[in-house]
Amino acid sequence: MPNSLPRLTLISSASPLGDLSSALQHIHEKDGKQFDLTTLLIHQIQDDPASIEGVLATIRESKAVLFDLRGNPDLAISVIQRAFVETQGQDVAFIPVFGGGPSVMALTRMGKFSSAAMGGQRGSRENAGIPASASAGTDYRQIKQMGQGLERMAGMLSPEAMHHAKNWAKCLSYWTNSGVENLANLLRFVAAEYAGVEVEAAEPIAYPDFGFMDLTTGDRYLSYTDYIADHPLDASRPTVAVLFYGGTSMATNLAGGQELFAELANGANVLPFFADGIGTAEALRQHFFHNGQRICDAIVSLLWFRLDGGPLGGNPEKTIALLKALDIPYYVAITSNNREITQWEQTAEGLPPIETLSTVAFPELDGAIDPVIIYGLSDDAIATPIAGRGKRLAQRILKRTALQRKANAEKRVAIVIFNYPPSEGTLGTASFLDVFASVEHILVQMQAAGYSVMPPAANTLKELLLSRGLLHNGDFTSVHLTAKHAIRIPLKIYLDWYKQLPKLLQTQTENTFGLPPGDLMVDGDDILIAGIEFGNVVVAIQPSRGVHEDPSKLQHDDSLPAHHQYNAFYRWLDEPSGWNADAIVHIGTHGTFEFLPGKQVALAQDSTPDALLGTVPHTYVYHVVNVSEGTIAKRRSYAQLVSYASPTFTPAGLYEYLDHLEDLVDEYEVQKQASLPRAVSVLRQIAAVCLEHDVPLQLTSAQIDQLDTIETIEEFDFASYENALETLHQDLFELKRVAIPVGLHTFGHRLQGDSLVDYLNLIARYDRPEAPALPRLIAQTQGLDYDQLLDNADSRIETLAQQSREMIAELFSPSPPLPPFQPALDYLHQVAQWVETTDEMASLLHALNGGYVEPGLGGDPVRSPHTYPTGRNTFQFDPTKLPTDSAYERGASIAEETLRRYHTEHGTYPDAVGVILWGFETCKTYGETIGQILRYIGVKVDRGRVIL
């Protein structure tokens, strides 16, 4: 028997539906069952194209379709578009309840009111207060005020169309203010207006955008003073502010965040603060300072995207300035509104890409740390806490806030260095970092800051470790020496810790490495830790992965579990019965901890890094260049990064046989004018050197042999050889100019003197959007064509580089820059100021005090000098700004040069060009390859729109 009740269909993500079941119960209790409601979840449509026909059938049988298509989900939009067309002429209302781009707004159809009824004119829409396009910069707060602008459209619409336009505005108000009453009345209202149901709906209840909330009663407070008057704070406890959405996602946030809130309340005052997710930074500026003091010791947010501006991003400088003024740790919990917990449990990646971007990548731009997932969806699409995850995040927050209150003299800190692959020669290695000099410097500065630490004498730390055998699997070190000096963990204590690890990890470890204690770094039943205690600071060696001790275990097998000593080491650092560290600091890029088995992001309790690290705060001293693997460390080991700089750079120059080849090429040019026989002799020498050292030389074997069989010098064809020499000359020229690092960086030091001048001179070599290359400006004053000099590998390039260096050396003198060079010198002066404001050590000590570490872009410091100042919490890039202007220019230039060379060699342009897009390269260059792609297809970027 056909269902006689009219049907309404609601299409949305799960996030706005937290109060829906209560709203339906409210309707049924008051009005009875007068209509059917079918709810379709966007992520299920997106993930299951096979469901499309069922979705279409549901819509065809509906009297009204309400949809919230935030994020413009492509498949869901296409389905609704198809249904919109197929139901033309039928009595089916299409009601977008939360805006969207033009393609979404065009699906409005309510009686005589539609997007077409307004003529599709942007001016008409804006007169009504209707955003032209969410994707072009809509402030979603406008949606809640939509009805205020509709009166201005009275002359544009018929009375009937105007009636439905006002209905639409009311639907938006119900939806965006949300709550049980509003959702219930939204459904009543739509049923009455578009499904012929005789039911009355109350007017929408408008709620404030920001304020404090009593999580028990739901009462809202518009000021901090009003809130604490009813909820006095315990001054002996830290205070943690919890941010969550007001409006459509409030109920979901509150339901999913229950465990987090409860666990925080066990150890802290909790300040619940609701926000609209758009103007949050300004709201915090107004509400989070009282009598000139911050009101909390940490912030944990359940909001997606960046703190200011929502999905489109607001003013990042304002956000960073606010967080620096608050100077407290900032956390963004992962809240999954598009993935069932059962699916999350089964996936290796953890999150779908859109949620990784929204809940992890964007918050990292604001300096957010410790991305722990706290809830997902139950199988019936209800936001549900993931058992233990809210507790994990709460404990990590409380452990870090404790650093703010604990005296430095009482803090216990573990400094972890690397020994990978294990041997004497690799002890304390890291990318471009002098690890031992850096650790010694850190210990001295910690002592000066009041830590109870006794630093070793300068330049002795490495020898101390080696002389005591404190390393892993050494080639020459006696195991007895190691056993004599190592820190010992008795098996009984390890077993107490081991039994608390997830059963899955125990099983995996035992299947690979046997029962505890295993056979790696073991003496009797004791597990050995390679480390030295210097008072309240221990310098310890990260355990090996067990690969080199047993090569049958693949080195890069990310399923290889941690062995018993690895487990023991990290639990020893965290456990009260072990070292009981207040903080861990890993030194240098990079170790193995962040590559242990587990999910890529949104770790589970049985993800090895999460299980072993526990609750101890983690700071990672990391190379500013390696942003892609630094991001892995942030997401998989909960690391607050403190970046360190590269050493200075200098042109590589030529050496040994390469230097000899350059001399021979120069000699050939001289001898060709003075003596052709000698010129041939030089060619023989060039060919011999190239063959001996495998230097590419574009000559065939027959051409090389011909050099020994010349009969008459007058008939010898020099031209074919000179083409090869020109290519060799160009290759040597480019090799000579390659920038190479000089020495190693010591953490806490910064470039100065000649090192700074060398670095600035390399920066000055390249044209940039901020200024032309300084050698180019110098060449222009001398009447030289700089590009032609480069193309010809002219030796005068070296002269210009030296003149550039001399000019930069005078940059800080009282003499002002000369006008022809001022643009370049002004830019270089700005870069020098960035370098001079670097204070890596202060950032590390600030992190150990539980403070906020400012975020900063990572990357190649020559290509992208704004990686300075270092000492910041590095992030990859802002994905909304790729490619950057300079990256686009570099990429476009590469594309044009590639096509030019191809045309020169083949006399035609290629039919197709293949480009490989690498994540690491994109991080370093800020989208240079994307710039190439855009140039190949003939477009350039103008922020906000693409121009052909």
N, C-alpha and C positions, 0 to 999 in steps of 0.2 A: 504494500500500500504506500503510495507516495506520501512524503512528509508534507503536511499541510502548513507547517510553520515557515514563515519567510526566513531566508538565510542571509546573514551578514558574514563577510569574509575579512579577516584582518591579516595583513602581510607585514611582518616586522622581524627585526632581530629579537633575540630573547631579552635583551637588556630592558626595554620599556615595559615588559609584561609581568614584572614582579608582583603587582597588585591585581592582575587580571582575574585570577581565580576568586579572590575576595570580592572583587567588583561583581562578578557573575552571581556569586552567592547573595550579595546584597540585592541584586535585581530579583532573583528568584524568590527571596524571602518577602520582598515588598510587593512585587508585581506578578509573580508567577512566571512560568516559562512561556514567553510570548514570541520568541524568535530563537533560531539556532545560530550559533557563532562558530565558524571554522577559522582556526588560527594556523597560518602557514609561516614557518620560520625561514628567513632568508638564507641562512647558512645551509639548510637542508636542500633548498632549491639550487643553490650554487654548487653544492657537492654532488647532486644527483640529477643530471640532465634527463634521466629517464622519468623523472616525476613531472615533467612539464605538461604532458597531456592530462594528468590528473589535476594539476593546478588550473589548467584552462577549463576543465569540466566544472570544477568547483566555482570558478568565477562566473561561468555562464548561468549557473543555477542560483546566483546571488542577486539580491536586490541592491546591495551596496558593497563596495570594496574599499576598505580603508588601508592605506599603505604608508609606511615610514621607510624610505629607501636611502637613509643616510649612508654616505660612502659611495653612492651610485653603483650598486652591485650589478654588473653587466647582464648576467643571465636573468636575474629577477626582473630587471627593467624590461628586457626584451620580451619576457613572458607577458607582463602586464600590457606592454605596447600591443602585442598580438591580440590579447583579449579585448583591449580597448577598441581595436579595429573590428574584430569579429562581432562585437556586441553593438556596433553602431545601429541606431534605430530601436534598440531595445531599452527597456526601462531599468538600466543598471547604472547606479551612481559610482563614479570613481573619485575618491577623496584622498588626496595626499595630505597627511596630517603632520608632516615635518619637512616641508620644503624639499630642496634638492636642486640639481642642475636644471637647465632648460628642458632636457629630455624628460625629466620627472614632472616638472610643473605643467608641461604640455599634456599630461594625462588627466588633468582636472576635468571632470564632467559631472555637474550637479544640476539637474533640470536644465534651465536655459543658460546657466552660467558655465563657462569653460574658458580655457586659455584663449581659444579662438575668439570668444566673445569680446575679449579685450583687444582684439586685432593683433595680438602677439606683439604689440608695440612696447618697447622698453619704457618709453616715457609714461605710457598709461599704467604699466605695472608699478613703476616707481611712485607715481602719484598715489597709488593705493597703498603704498608701503610694502609692496611685494618685492622681495629681492630679485634682481635680474638673474642672478646665478649664484648658487651656493659655491660652486667651484671657482668663481671669480672673486670671492671675498665676502660672502654673506656673514653678517653678525647674526647668529641664530636667535639672539634676544629680540630681533625685529619680528620674528615669527609670533612671539607671544603678544605683540602689540599690533598684529595685522589689522584687526578691525578698526583701529583708530584712523586708518587712512582710507577705508572704503567709502566713507561719506563723500570724499572728494570725487568719487566715480559716479555719483548719482546721475550726472548728465550723460555719461557714456553708456550706461546699461539700462535696459528696460526694467520696469518695476519687478517683474518676475525674476529676471536675472540678478537684480540687486538683492532680492530676497535670498537667493541661493548663495550669492557671494558672502552675505552676512552669515549664512549658515556655515560656510567654509571657515570664516574667521573664528566662529564659535567652536568649531571642531578643533581648530588649531589650539585654541586656548584650553579646552578640556585636556587635550593630549599633552601639551608642553608643560602644563602645571601638574598634571598627573595626580596620583593618589587614588584611593579606592573610590571616593565619591565622584571625582572627576571622570574616571574611567567608566564607572557605572552610568553616569549621566550622559557621557558621550555616546554610549551604545543605545541608551534610551532615546536620545535625541535623533540619532541617525535612523533608528528603527521607526520612530514616529514620522520623520520627514520623508524617508525614502523607501520604507518597507510597509507603510500603511498600518503600523501598529499603534493602537490607542494606548499610549503611555505618556506620562509627563516627565520632563527632565528639568532639574533645577539648573540655575545659571552656573557657569564655571566658577570655581574658587581660585582666586589668584594668590599665589604664594610669593614671598620675597625670593630674590635670586641668591642671596647670601645670608648666612647667619649661623648661630650655634644651635645645637639640638640636644634635647634629653632623649637618649636612645630608648629609654623605657616607656616614657609617656608620649613621645613624638612632639612635645612642646618645642616651639621655635623661639629663639632669642635673637634680637637684632643687635645686641651689643655684648661685649665681653663682660662688662660690669654687671649687667643683668644676669648673665649666665652664672658667674661665680657667686653672685648673691644667693642663688638657689643651690649651687654646687661648689661649696668651699674646697679649695685645693689643700693638699697635704704638702707642706713645704719640705718635708723630709724625702719626698719622692720626686723623681723627674716628671716632667709634663710632656706628653706626646699629643700633638694635634693630628687628628685623622680627618682628611679631606674626602668627601664623597659628593656625588651628584645630588642636587636638588632636582625636582622635576621628573622627567621620564625614567631615569635610571636609579632613582633613590631607593626604591623598594628592593631592587636587585642587588645594589651595593650593600644595603643593610643586611639582607639575608645572607649573601655570600661572605660578608665580612665578620660574621658573628664570632667565629673562633679567634680571629685576630683581635677584635675589640675586647673579648673576655680575657685573653692572655695578657694584653697590655694592661688591663685594669688590675691584674694581679700584682703588677710591679710599678705602676705609674699612674699619675693623674691623666685621664683621657679627655681631650677637648674635641668633641665631634663638631665638625664645621662643614656645612653644605655649601655648594657653589654651583654656578651654571657652566663651568668649564670653559668660559670664554674670557670673562674679565676677572679671572681668579687672582692674578698677580696684584691688581689694584685692590681687590677686596682684602687680600692678606696684608697689604701695606696699611690699609685703614684699620684692620681689626687685630693684627698680631703684634702690635706694640701698645703697651700701656704704661703711661707715665715715662715714656722714653725708653722702656725696657721691653725686650721680647717676652712673649707670654708662654713660650714653650721651649723645650730642649731638643726636639726632633719633630719632623713632619713626615707622616706617611700618607700618601695619596692613593685613592682608588680611581682617580680621573685618568682618562686616556689622553694621549697626545702631550703637547707641551703645556706648561703651567699657564701660560698666557696665550689666548687666541684660539685655543681648541685645534681642530684639524688643520686649519689654515695657518696657524702660527701667528703670534702677535709680535710684540716688540721684545726680542731676546735680550737686549741690553737692559730693559726695565726689569725683566725676570732675574737676570744674573745679579743686578744691583740689589734687588730685594733679598735674594738668598744670601748674598754676601753680608748684607746688613743684619740679617737674622743670624747668620754664621752657625748653623746647626745642620746636622745630617738631614738629607732630603731623600726619602724613599718613595718609590712608586711600586705598589703591589701589582702583580700581574692578575688581572681579572678577565677571565675568558668567557665571553658572551656568545661565542660562535663554535664552541667545541664541547662535546660531552666528555665528562670525566673518564668514562670507559675508553673513549677514543684517545684522549690524552695519555692514559696509562699505557696504551699499546703503541704509541708512536715514538720514534727515535728523535724526531725534530722538536717535539714538545708543543709548539704552537703553529697555527697557520701563518703565512707571511703577513697578512694584514694585521694580525694581533701582535706579532713580533714588532712590526713597525710602530703600532699605536701605543703599546704598553711598555715597550723596552727601548727601541731606537730613539723615538722622539724624546722621551724623558731623559735619556742619556745626554741630550744636548743641553739640558738644564742642570746636569751634574747629579742626577739620580743614581743611587747605588743599590746593591743587593736586590736584584729583580727576582723575588720569590713569588710563585703563583699561590694564590690563597683560595680561589674558587673557580669552578667550571659549571657545566650544566649536568643535571641529572638526566637520566634517560627520557624523562618526560619534560625536559627543557626548563627545569626550575634551577635557578642559581643556588648552588650547594657548596658549602665549605669543603675543601679537600682535607681530609683528616690529617692533622699534624703540620700542615703547611702554614696556617696562620700562626700556630705556636712557634714554628721555626723563625718566621719573620719577626714576631714580637720579641723573642729572646735575643735575636741579633740586634734589634733596635735598642733594647735595654742594656745589652752588653756594651754597645758603643757609647750610649749616653753616660754610662758609668765612667768613661774616660774623662768626661767633663768635670766630674766631681772628685775624682781620685787624685791625690797628690802625685807628681811625677816620681818622687822618691819611693813611692809604694808600688808603682806600676811595674809589671813584669812583661818584658817584650822579647819575642823570639825573632831573630834575624836569620833568614834562611837563604843560603847560597846554593849554587848548583854544581854538580859534578857529573856532567853528562856529555858523551858517554863516559862511564866511570873509569878513571885512571888518574895517575898523578898529574899528567900533563893537562888535564881538562878541569882540574879543581878550580872553582871560582871563575868560570868563564861566562861571558854575557856579551851581547852585541854591542860593540864599540864602547864598552864600559870597563874601566879599571876597577874590578870588583873589590880587591883587597884595600886599595887606597880609599875607595868609596866607603867601605864598611868602617875602616879605621876613622875616617873623617866623621861619619855618622855617630860613632861611639863617643868621640871627643865632644861633639856638639850636644849629644844627649847628656853627657856629664855636666856640661855648662848649663843645660836647661834644668838641672836638679835631679836627674835620674841617678839611682844608686848603681853606678856602673864604673868599673875600673878598666879603662881601655888599655890594650897592650901597647908597648913601645912602637913608635912609628916604623913602618915597613917590616914588621915581624909577624903579622897575623898568618900569612901563608906558611911561613916556616914553622910556626907553632903547630899548625894543623898537620903538616907533613911529618914533622919530627915525632908526632904522637900517633901517626898512622890513622888519623881521623879523616878517612875518605872511603870510597866504596870500590871494592874489586881492583885494588891497585896492582900494577904490573910488578912492582918491586917491594911493596910494603908487606911486612910480616903480619899475618892474622893475629899473632900473639901480641904484637905491638899495639894493634888496634884494640884488642880485647883489654889490654892493660889500661888504656886511657879513655875508652869510650864510656859514655853515660849508659847505665844499665837499667833495663826494665825487666823485673822478675816476671816469669811466665804467669804466676798467679794474678798479678795486677793486670797484665795484658788480657788475660782471659776474662776478667771482670769487664773490661772495656769492649772486648771483642764480642761478648754475648749481647751487648746492647746494639750492635750493628744490625741492619736489616738482614733477615735470614737469607735472602737472595745473595747478598754480598758474601756472607759466610760460605755459602755453598759454592759460589764461583771461585772464591779464593782457595778453598780446600780441594776442589776438583783440579786446580792447576798447580798449586804449591803445597798440597798436603795439609796435614793437621798442624795446629800451632805447636811450636813457634816457627816451623819451617826450617830451612837451612841457609837462609841469607842473613848475614850480619847477626849470627847467633854464637854464643859461647856457653856451652852447657844448655841450660834452659833459659838463660837470659837473652833478651833481645838487645842489641847494641845500637846506640845512637851516636853518630859521629858529630861531636860538638863540644864547645868549650863555654863554660859559664863565666861571664865577667860581671859578677854581682847579679843584679836583677835583669841582666840582658844575656841571653844565650845566643851564640853564633853557631848555627847547626847546618849540616849538609843534607840537602834533600836526598832521600833514598833513591836508588836506581830503580828502573822499572822491571828488573829481573830478566831483561832481554839478553844482555851481554854475558850474564852468568850462564844462560842457557839459550844459545842462538836459535834453538828450534822454536822459541817463542818469537813470533814476528815483531819486529821493532815498531812498526806502525799499525799494529793490530789494535784498533780502538776498543776491541772487546776484551783485551787482555786485562784481567782484574789486577788490583793492587795486591802485592804479596804481604805476608804478615808483618815484616819490618816496616813497610810503607804504612800499613794500617796503624801500627803501634806508634810510629813517629808523629803522625798528625793527631791521633787521639791523646798522646802524651802532651802535646802542646796545649790542648784545650782542657783536659780533665783536671779537676781539683786535686786528684791524687797523683797527677803528673807534674808537668812544668807549670800548669795553671796560668797560661799566658793571658794577659789583658789585651794583647794585640800581636799579630804576626805581620812581619814585613818580608816579602820576597824581594830579592835584589837582582835586577837585570832581566833582560829579554833573552831566553825565557826558560822556564822549567817545564816539568811534565805534569804537574798536579792538575792543571786546567784541561788536560787532554785525557784524563781518566774516563772510564766508561760511564755512560749515563746520557740523559737527554741533552740536546744541544742548547736549549733554553727552556725556562720553566721547569727546573729540575724537580725530580721526585725524591722522596725520602731514600730510595734505593739507588739514586744517582750517586756514584762514588764521591765526587767532590763535596756534595752536600753532606753526605753521611760522615765523612772524615773531618771536614772543617768544623762542623758543629756550630757553635754560637760565637766563636772568637772573631773579633773584627780583623779584617784582612786589608792591608795596604800593599800595593805592588809598585815598586820602582821600575818603570818600564820605558823602553826606548820610544821616543816621540815619533819615530818613522814608522814603526811596525803597528799601525793602527788596527789592521784586520785581526791579528792574533791578540793584540791588546783587548779588543772587543770580546774575544772568546774568554779571556781571563776575567773580564768584568762580569760576563753573563754566567760563566760556569764555575768560577771560584769566588764570586761575590767580592771582587777586588775593587777597592777604591784606588785608581791609578794615580801615581805621581810621576809625571813624565821627566825623563832626563834627555839632555841635548846630545847631538852628535859632536864629536871632536871637530876642530876646524877642518876646512877643506883647502886643497891646493891643486893646481893643474898637475896631472900625472907626469908630464914630461916624457922623455924617452930615455931608455937605458940599454946598456949592453948592445946586442945585435940590432935592436931597433934604432938606437942612436947612430950606430955604424951605418945602417941603411940610409938614414936621412943624410948623413955626410956623403955617401956614395951618390945619391940622387943629385945633391948639390954639385958634386964634382963632375957628374955627367954633363950638366948644363954648361959648366966651364969648359970642359974638354971638347965638347961638340964644336965650340967656337975656335978652340986652339989646336986640337989634333983629333981627327976622326978615328985613327987607329986606337988612340988612348981612350976615346969615348967607347969604342967597342969593348976594350979591355974592362972598362968600368961596368959595362952591361954584364959581362961574364961574372964579375964579382957580385953584382946585385943578384943575379940568378942563383949563384952558388949559395949565398947567405939565405936567400928565401927557401931554397930547397932544404938546406941543413936544419932550418928552424921552423919549417912548415908555415911560412908566411905566404898568404895568397899572392900570386903574381899571375896576371892574366896573359900568360904565354903558353903555347903548346910545347910539347916535348921536342917537336921538330924545330920550332923557332929557337929553343935553347941550344939544341945541337948545332944549329946553323952558325951560332956564334963562334964555334971552333973550326968551321970549314969555310970561312970567307976567303974568296980568291981575289976579288978586286973591291977595294973599299968604296970606289965610286959607284958601284952597282948595288951596294948594300942598301936595303930599304929600312931606314931608321923609323919611318912613320908608324909602322905596326908595333914597334917596341915602345915608342914614346906614348902611345895610348895606354899601354900597360903601366909605364912609369908614372903617368899622370894619375891613374887610379891609385897606385901605391903611394904616391905623394899625398893624395887626399886622405887616404886611410891613416897615414902616419900623422898628418896634421890633426885629424880628429882624435886619434889616440893621445896625442900630446896635450890636447885641451881637456881630456876627460877629468872631471873633478874626483879626487880621491881623498878619504879622510886621513888626517895626520895624527897618529898616536891614538890614545884612548881617552875617553872623557872620565873625569872624576866627579862623582855626584856631589852637588853643592858648589862646584866651581862654575864660572862662566867665562865666555870668550872675552879677552881683552888684549890690548897691545897689538902685536903683529898678527896674532891669531884672529882677532876681530877684523883687522884690515884685510887679511887674506879671504875671510868669509865674505865680507862686503864686496870685495873685488870680484868674486865669483857671481854674486847676485847682480852686480853692475854689468856683467857680460851680456845679459839678456834683455830684450825689449819686454816691457810689461805694460799693462793698462795704466799703471800709475806713472810711468816714466819710460822714455827710450833708454836703450843701453848707453852707458856712459862712454864706452869706446866709440860708439856711433857718433855721439855728439862731438867728441874730440876729432874724429875723422872728418866730420863736416867742416870744422874750423880750418882743417888743413887741405880742404878741397878734394878729399878722397871719397870714393864710393865704398862704403863699409860692406854692403852686400856683395859687391864684386870682389873685394878683398877676401871675404869668406869663401865665395864660390871658387876662387882661384887658389885657395890655401896659401895666401900671400904671407910671407914672413913678417910683413909690417903689422899684421894682427898682433904679434907678440910685442912689438913696440908700443902699440896702442894700449895693450893690456898693462904694460909696465907704467905708462903715463897715467892710466886710470888708477893704478894702485898708489902712485905718488900723490895724486890729487885726493884720494880717499884718506891717505895718511894725514893730510892737512885739514880733514873735514872738521875736526874739533878745535881748530885754531881760531883766534879772534877774527881772522880775515873772512869776510863774507864770501859766499860762492859767486863765481863769475856768472853773469846772466846766461850765457849760452849753455852752461852746465847745471843751472840751478834746479830744473825739474828732477834730474837724476840724483843730484846730491841731496836735495830735500827728502826724497824717498829713502835714500840710504841712511840719512840721519834719523829718520823715523824707525827704520829697522834697527839701527844701533841702540835707540832708546828701548825698543822691545827687548833686546838682548840684555841691556843694562838693568832692566827691571826684573830679570830672572832671579828667583830666590828658591831654588829647589829644596834646600835644607829647611827653610822656614815652612814650606808647604808640607813636608813630611812630618815635622814636629807638630804642626797644626792638625794634621790628620790624627796623630797619636793623642791629641787633646780632645778628640771628638768633634772637630770643627768641620766646616764646609770647605771643600777644595773646589775652587772655581774650575769649570770645564773649559777645555780648549781644543781646537782642532789639531790633529796630528798630521804628519806627512813629511815629505822631503823638505828640509829647511832651506835648500838652495832654490828649488822650484817654488816653494811656498813659504816665504819668510815669516808669515803670520803664525807659524807653529811656535814662534817665540811670543811671550816668555814661556819657557818650560817650567816644570813644577806644577802643571795643571792636570786635571783629571781628563785625560785624552778621550775624545770621541772621534768616530770615523769622519763623518761629514753630515751636513744637513741635506737629506735626500731631496728636499724641495728646491735646492739651489744648484743641482747638478745639470749641466756642467757649469762651473763658475765662468765668468767672462774670460779670465786669462786661460783657463783650460780649454774653452771653446776656441779661442784664437790659436793656441798651440795645436789643438787637434785639427782645426781647419787648415793650418799651414802644412801639417804632416800629410793630410789628404791631398792637398794640391800638389805637393812635392812628389808624392807617390804617383799620381796621375801623370805629372810632367815627365818623370823618368820612364814610366811605361811607354808613353807616347814617343819619347826620344828613341827608345830601344826598338819599338815595334811599328812605329809609324801609324798607330791607331790607338784608340782608347779601349780599355778593357770592357768586355760585356758585363762583367760582374766583379765585385770586390768583396772578398770575405774578411771579416773583422772578428777577432776573438776578444771578448770582453771579460777581463779578469777582475775579481773582487778586490784583490790586494792592490793591483795597479790603479783601479778606480779610486781606492782610498788614498793612495799616495798622490795622485795627480788631480783629484777632484773632478774627474770626468773627462780627461783628455781624449780617451777613446770614444766616448759619447760624442765629443766635439767632432771627431773624425767622421763618425757615422752621419751626424747631422749635415756636415759639409758634403759628404758623398751624395746625399739625397737632395741637396740643394736648399736647405733651410738654415736659418740662423735664429737664435733665441733672443727675444726681447721680453724681459721679465713680465710674465702674466699672459703672454700670447705668442704664438708662433707666426713668423712672417715668411712668406715664400719669396 
